[in-house]
Amino acid sequence: MSLERSIMAFAGFMVLLSLVLTAFVHHNFIWLTAFVGANLFQSAFTGFCPAAMLMRKWGVRTEAEIARQG
């Protein structure tokens, strides 16, 4: 899986997790949903994504790197 798709999957998972936690644990978990959304919004404009930085360190390759390899 490419870095770009991994980021989308991770963000979707975090949103769903935070909604479940909000519904069943405590209403303040809604702030996690807001944080994930704000991070997605700012990364669209700045290109800065902490999750992408971590995934790169773990060896997840971008779509371009995968395409070059063959």
Secondary structure, DSSP 8 states (H G I E B T S, - for coil): --HHHHHHHHHHHHHHHHHHHHHHT-GGGHHHHHHHHHHHHHHHHH---HHHHHHHHTT---HHHHHHH-
